[in-house]
Amino acid sequence: MSTTPETYAATERTVPTRSRHRASYDKDLVRSILDEAYVCHLGFVRDGAPVVLPTLFGRVGERLYVHGSTGSRPLRAAGDGVTAPGLPVCLTVTHVDGLVLARSAFHHSLNYRSVVVHGTARQVTDPEELRTALDALVDQVVPGRSADSRPGNAKELAATSVIRLDLDEVSAKVRTGGPDDDPEDLGLPYWSGVVPVRGGYGTPVPADDLDPSVALPGYLASL
Protein backbone atom coordinates (compact mmCIF):
# COMPACT_ATOMS: atom_id res chain seq x y z
CA MET A 1 0.00 0.00 0.00
CA SER A 2 1.46 3.36 -1.02
CA THR A 3 1.55 6.22 1.46
CA THR A 4 1.41 9.92 0.75
CA PRO A 5 4.75 11.56 1.57
CA GLU A 6 4.85 14.20 4.28
CA THR A 7 5.23 17.66 2.80
CA TYR A 8 5.76 21.24 3.89
CA ALA A 9 3.10 23.75 2.90
CA ALA A 10 4.12 25.89 -0.05
CA THR A 11 4.15 29.62 0.66
CA GLU A 12 4.74 32.76 -1.36
CA ARG A 13 8.37 32.74 -0.22
CA THR A 14 9.03 29.07 -0.96
CA VAL A 15 7.56 28.91 -4.47
CA PRO A 16 10.37 29.79 -6.93
CA THR A 17 9.75 32.25 -9.73
CA ARG A 18 11.87 30.18 -12.14
CA SER A 19 11.98 26.42 -12.78
CA ARG A 20 9.05 25.68 -10.50
CA HIS A 21 9.05 22.07 -11.69
CA ARG A 22 12.31 21.55 -9.77
CA ALA A 23 10.83 22.63 -6.44
CA SER A 24 9.81 20.06 -3.85
CA TYR A 25 8.24 20.25 -0.41
CA ASP A 26 8.80 16.58 0.44
CA LYS A 27 10.05 16.33 4.02
CA ASP A 28 12.18 13.23 3.43
CA LEU A 29 13.96 14.93 0.52
CA VAL A 30 14.57 18.08 2.57
CA ARG A 31 15.96 16.06 5.48
CA SER A 32 18.26 14.03 3.23
CA ILE A 33 19.73 17.20 1.70
CA LEU A 34 20.24 18.78 5.12
CA ASP A 35 21.71 15.65 6.70
CA GLU A 36 24.35 15.33 3.98
CA ALA A 37 25.66 18.82 4.79
CA TYR A 38 27.08 20.64 7.77
CA VAL A 39 27.78 24.09 6.34
CA CYS A 40 24.91 26.48 5.70
CA HIS A 41 24.59 30.14 4.76
CA LEU A 42 22.57 32.26 7.16
CA GLY A 43 21.09 35.46 5.76
CA PHE A 44 19.60 38.34 7.76
CA VAL A 45 19.39 42.12 7.73
CA ARG A 46 21.79 44.13 9.89
CA ASP A 47 21.58 47.91 10.14
CA GLY A 48 19.36 47.96 7.07
CA ALA A 49 21.78 45.96 4.88
CA PRO A 50 21.72 42.26 3.96
CA VAL A 51 24.34 39.97 5.53
CA VAL A 52 25.04 36.32 4.67
CA LEU A 53 27.33 34.25 6.91
CA PRO A 54 28.69 30.74 6.29
CA THR A 55 28.43 28.67 9.47
CA LEU A 56 27.91 25.17 10.85
CA PHE A 57 24.48 23.80 11.66
CA GLY A 58 22.89 20.70 13.14
CA ARG A 59 19.44 19.17 12.68
CA VAL A 60 17.32 17.62 15.43
CA GLY A 61 13.95 16.55 14.09
CA GLU A 62 12.14 19.55 12.64
CA ARG A 63 14.56 22.09 14.07
CA LEU A 64 17.93 23.45 12.96
CA TYR A 65 20.57 24.80 15.32
CA VAL A 66 23.27 27.33 14.45
CA HIS A 67 25.99 28.32 16.91
CA GLY A 68 28.36 31.20 17.45
CA SER A 69 29.96 33.43 20.06
CA THR A 70 27.81 35.15 22.65
CA GLY A 71 29.23 38.38 21.21
CA SER A 72 27.87 37.64 17.74
CA ARG A 73 25.49 40.38 16.68
CA PRO A 74 22.97 38.14 14.87
CA LEU A 75 22.83 35.75 17.80
CA ARG A 76 22.25 38.62 20.21
CA ALA A 77 19.58 40.03 17.89
CA ALA A 78 17.76 36.70 17.84
CA GLY A 79 16.72 37.10 21.46
CA ASP A 80 14.86 34.38 23.29
CA GLY A 81 11.45 34.93 21.73
CA VAL A 82 10.13 36.26 25.05
CA THR A 83 12.09 39.43 25.81
CA ALA A 84 12.85 39.91 22.08
CA PRO A 85 10.82 38.87 19.03
CA GLY A 86 13.58 36.90 17.33
CA LEU A 87 15.57 37.45 14.14
CA PRO A 88 14.01 36.95 10.67
CA VAL A 89 16.45 34.81 8.68
CA CYS A 90 16.86 32.79 5.52
CA LEU A 91 19.06 29.69 5.77
CA THR A 92 20.32 27.80 2.71
CA VAL A 93 22.18 24.54 2.04
CA THR A 94 23.45 23.51 -1.40
CA HIS A 95 25.15 20.43 -2.87
CA VAL A 96 26.72 20.63 -6.34
CA ASP A 97 26.46 17.21 -8.02
CA GLY A 98 27.64 17.96 -11.54
CA LEU A 99 28.79 20.56 -14.07
CA VAL A 100 26.36 20.62 -16.99
CA LEU A 101 28.22 21.63 -20.16
CA ALA A 102 26.01 22.51 -23.10
CA ARG A 103 26.91 23.34 -26.69
CA SER A 104 25.92 26.96 -26.07
CA ALA A 105 27.27 29.11 -23.25
CA PHE A 106 23.72 30.16 -22.38
CA HIS A 107 22.59 26.63 -21.49
CA HIS A 108 25.50 25.73 -19.21
CA SER A 109 24.19 24.78 -15.77
CA LEU A 110 24.73 22.76 -12.61
CA ASN A 111 23.12 19.63 -11.25
CA TYR A 112 22.40 20.44 -7.64
CA ARG A 113 20.27 19.81 -4.55
CA SER A 114 19.37 22.75 -2.34
CA VAL A 115 17.18 23.66 0.61
CA VAL A 116 15.93 27.12 1.57
CA VAL A 117 14.44 27.74 5.03
CA HIS A 118 12.62 30.95 5.98
CA GLY A 119 11.69 31.75 9.55
CA THR A 120 12.45 33.48 12.81
CA ALA A 121 15.58 32.41 14.69
CA ARG A 122 15.59 32.49 18.49
CA GLN A 123 18.28 31.91 21.07
CA VAL A 124 18.39 28.63 22.94
CA THR A 125 18.32 29.39 26.66
CA ASP A 126 17.28 26.07 28.19
CA PRO A 127 20.46 24.27 29.40
CA GLU A 128 19.26 20.81 28.35
CA GLU A 129 18.28 21.97 24.88
CA LEU A 130 21.59 23.82 24.58
CA ARG A 131 23.56 20.63 25.23
CA THR A 132 21.37 18.73 22.76
CA ALA A 133 22.00 21.44 20.17
CA LEU A 134 25.77 21.45 20.69
CA ASP A 135 25.92 17.65 20.42
CA ALA A 136 23.90 17.88 17.20
CA LEU A 137 26.30 20.45 15.76
CA VAL A 138 29.28 18.17 16.43
CA ASP A 139 27.54 15.05 15.13
CA GLN A 140 26.34 16.84 11.99
CA VAL A 141 29.99 17.17 10.97
CA VAL A 142 31.17 13.74 12.18
CA PRO A 143 28.38 11.40 13.32
CA GLY A 144 29.25 9.84 16.68
CA ARG A 145 31.87 12.42 17.61
CA SER A 146 29.94 14.11 20.43
CA ALA A 147 30.06 10.90 22.49
CA ASP A 148 33.80 10.61 21.88
CA SER A 149 34.92 14.05 23.09
CA ARG A 150 34.78 16.11 26.25
CA PRO A 151 31.53 18.06 26.52
CA GLY A 152 31.66 21.81 27.03
CA ASN A 153 32.35 23.01 30.55
CA ALA A 154 30.57 25.90 32.26
CA LYS A 155 33.03 28.51 30.97
CA GLU A 156 32.79 27.25 27.39
CA LEU A 157 29.00 27.06 27.51
CA ALA A 158 28.87 30.62 28.83
CA ALA A 159 30.89 31.78 25.81
CA THR A 160 28.70 29.91 23.30
CA SER A 161 25.34 30.97 21.96
CA VAL A 162 22.99 28.85 19.84
CA ILE A 163 19.98 29.88 17.82
CA ARG A 164 17.22 27.58 16.64
CA LEU A 165 15.16 27.73 13.48
CA ASP A 166 12.08 25.57 13.02
CA LEU A 167 11.59 23.74 9.73
CA ASP A 168 8.24 25.25 8.88
CA GLU A 169 8.56 27.40 5.76
CA VAL A 170 10.85 25.17 3.69
CA SER A 171 11.46 24.12 0.10
CA ALA A 172 13.96 21.98 -1.78
CA LYS A 173 15.07 22.45 -5.38
CA VAL A 174 16.83 19.81 -7.45
CA ARG A 175 18.29 19.69 -10.95
CA THR A 176 19.37 16.40 -12.52
CA GLY A 177 20.11 15.18 -16.03
CA GLY A 178 22.01 16.47 -19.01
CA PRO A 179 22.18 19.76 -20.86
CA ASP A 180 19.13 21.34 -22.50
CA ASP A 181 20.64 22.19 -25.86
CA ASP A 182 18.54 23.94 -28.47
CA PRO A 183 17.62 21.66 -31.42
CA GLU A 184 19.50 23.89 -33.86
CA ASP A 185 22.70 23.49 -31.79
CA LEU A 186 22.79 19.68 -31.72
CA GLY A 187 25.04 19.49 -34.77
CA LEU A 188 27.66 21.90 -33.42
CA PRO A 189 31.14 20.36 -32.90
CA TYR A 190 31.33 21.05 -29.16
CA TRP A 191 31.46 18.46 -26.39
CA SER A 192 28.25 18.38 -24.37
CA GLY A 193 27.47 16.43 -21.21
CA VAL A 194 27.86 16.30 -17.44
CA VAL A 195 31.03 16.33 -15.34
CA PRO A 196 30.14 14.66 -11.99
CA VAL A 197 31.27 16.45 -8.84
CA ARG A 198 32.04 14.13 -5.94
CA GLY A 199 33.13 14.98 -2.41
CA GLY A 200 35.21 12.76 -0.18
CA TYR A 201 37.38 12.52 2.90
CA GLY A 202 41.10 11.89 3.11
CA THR A 203 42.91 9.67 5.59
CA PRO A 204 42.63 11.13 9.13
CA VAL A 205 45.94 12.67 10.31
CA PRO A 206 46.56 12.33 14.08
CA ALA A 207 47.61 15.34 16.12
CA ASP A 208 51.35 15.63 16.74
CA ASP A 209 50.80 15.27 20.48
CA LEU A 210 48.33 12.36 20.31
CA ASP A 211 49.27 9.37 22.47
CA PRO A 212 50.10 6.50 20.07
CA SER A 213 47.95 4.17 22.19
CA VAL A 214 44.78 6.08 21.18
CA ALA A 215 43.31 4.16 18.26
CA LEU A 216 41.47 5.68 15.35
CA PRO A 217 37.74 5.55 16.15
CA GLY A 218 35.57 3.39 13.96
CA TYR A 219 33.38 6.30 12.91
CA LEU A 220 36.46 8.00 11.41
CA ALA A 221 37.80 4.85 9.81
CA SER A 222 34.49 4.42 7.97
CA LEU A 223 34.31 7.96 6.55
N, C-alpha and C positions, 0 to 999 in steps of 0.2 A: 504494500500500500504506500503510495507516494504521500509525502507531507509537504505542506507549503512552507518555504523557507521564511525564517524570521527576517523582517526588514525594518529599516528606519523610515520614518515618514519623510517624504520629499518636501522641501520648503523652497521658498523663493531664492534663498541663498545657496541651496545645495543642488539646484537644477542648473547645469551648465548652459551657457548661451551658444556654445559650439559643440559639435559632436555629441549630442545628447544620447545617441545610441550606445556610447561607451560608458555612460554613467550607470552605477549600480548602488542599490541601497541594501543589499544582502548583508546581513550581520556576520555570517560566517566568512564571507569574502573580506569584509572590512577587518575582522579580527586577524585573519591570516596575513594580510598585508602589514598590519601593525606589529604582529608578533615576529615577523621576519626582520624587523628594523629595531634600532635603538637610538637613532638620531632623528630628531624632528626639527622643524622650523616653527618658531612661535612668533606670531605677528600681533602687534597691538599698537595703539596710538600713544605717543608720549609728547607732551607739550605741543599738541596739535600736529605732530608729524608722525608718519608711519615708521615703525621699527620692526625688524625681523631678526630674531636671534636663533642660531643653531644651538641645540642643547639636547641632553639625554632625556629619555622619558621611560616610563614603565606602565604596563597595563595590568589592572586588577579588575576582572569582570567588565563592567560597563563604565569604567572610570580610568582616566589617564592621570599620571602624576609626573610633574616636572619639578626639578629641584634647582636650587641655587643658594647664594649667600644671603644671609639675613639683611645685608646691606643692598641687595639688588633692588633697583627701583620698581621693576614690574612686579616682583614678589611682594614688595611693601604695598604697592597700589592695589594688589588683589584683595587685601583685607581678609576678614574671616567670614564675610557674608552676613554678619550681625552688626558690628560697629562700622563696617564699610560695605558698599554694595557689590564689590567684586570687580574684576577687570575683564572687559570684553576682549576676546582674543580669537584668533584663527590659527589653528595648528595643522601643519601639513607633514605628510610622510610620502616619500617617492622612491620607488625602485626602478632603475633603468635596466631593461632586459635585453635590448638589442638596438643597434643602429640600423635604421631603415634607409637604404641608399637607392634612390630612384634614378631614372634616366634624366629627369629634369631637376634642377636645383630646387624648384618650388615644392616638389612633392617629397623631398627628403623629410624624414620623421624619426621618431623613436618608438620602440615598443616599451611600454611602461605599465606600472601599477601604482596608483596613488590613492591617498585618503586625505580628505579635507574635513576638519572638525571646526564648527563654529560654536561659541558658547561663552559663558562667564566663568573665569577662573577664580578660585577662592583658596586662601591659605588653609593648610591643614594645621589645626591646633590641638587636636586630640592626640595624646602621647602614643596610644596604641595604634591609631591609624597612621601616625607619622612613621613608626617603626615598620609597619606593613608596607608603606610607600617606599621607604628607603631600601628595604629588602627587594621590592619589586624592581626598583631602578637598577640594582646590582644584577639581579637575575635576568633582566631584559637583555643585558649585554652578554653575560655568560651564565646560562641556566645552571643553578646549583651552587653558584659562588657565594651567595649570602650565608649559607650554612657552613661554609669553609673559610670564613674570615671573621676577625673580631668585629662585633657590632659597635656602632658609635657609642662613645661615652657621653657623659652629661655635657662636657665642654663642647664636644663636636656637634652634638644635637642642638645646643644653644646657638651655634654658629651656622646652622643649616636651616633653610626654609624650603618648604614644599608647597606647591599649589596643585589643586586637583581640577580636572575638567571632565564633566560627565559626557559620555557618548550619547548624545541626544540628537543634535542636528548634524548629521554625518552623511557623507557620500564617498563612494569609491569611483575611480575612473580607470579604465584599462584599455590599452591598445595592444593587439596581437596581429600577427600575419605579415605579409610582404608589402612592397610598395604599391601605391595606387597610381600607376603610370597612366597618362592619357593614351587612348588608342592610337593616336597619330604619332606617338613617341616610341611605340613598341619596336620599330625597326631601326632605331638609332643605335650606333655601335658603342654603347656605354654599358659597363657592368651594372646590373641591378639586382638587389637582393637584401639579405639581412645579415649583419655581423653580430652574433650573440655576445652579450656582455655577461660575464660570470664573475661573482665574487668568491673569495676563499680566504682561508686562514693559513698562515705559515706555521712552522714548527715552534712551539713555545720556547722562549729563551729564559732560563732561570736567572734570577738576580745574582749579582756578583757575590753578595754576602749570604746567599741561601745555604743552609746546612745541607750537605750532600745526602744526608739520610732522609730528607723530605722528598718523597716520591711525587711524581707528576700525577695530579688527580685524574681520575677516569673521565670526568666531564671535559677536561682539557685535551686529553689524549684522543677523544672522539670528535673533536671539532673538525 
